[in-house]
């Protein structure tokens, strides 16, 4: 069994997912509400360019996302972190640095920890909290 996170944005989904695709690589697919067949979109937003569904596929795993249909529903990613483990410390540090550009908050700068070879935690400029780690040492 696997779990793939589905995160929501306040109208910045397309920009955020492109940012993540630029950092991580993978294959990105984005569908705005306007692309849904007539009468088939769950709730048409005030802005039809908002993203109904996006998927970043990388190594058999997915990061899924969408915009809230309307500004009245907009909320930040609260109480959820996306955890990403890298195969080596230099890759983990580089990913952390890229995600941290313009970060809202860095809770733990990338550095030494006892459970893995490097770890850092931040909330990126889009409101998504990331935990980036090197290989486990446990």
Beta strands, then each sheet from edge to edge (+ up, - down):
strand 1: 6-9
strand 2: 27-32
strand 3: 51-58
strand 4: 61-67
strand 5: 81-85
strand 6: 105-111
strand 7: 119-123
strand 8: 129-133
sheet 1: 1+ 4+ 3- 2+
sheet 2: 5+ 8+ 7- 6+
end
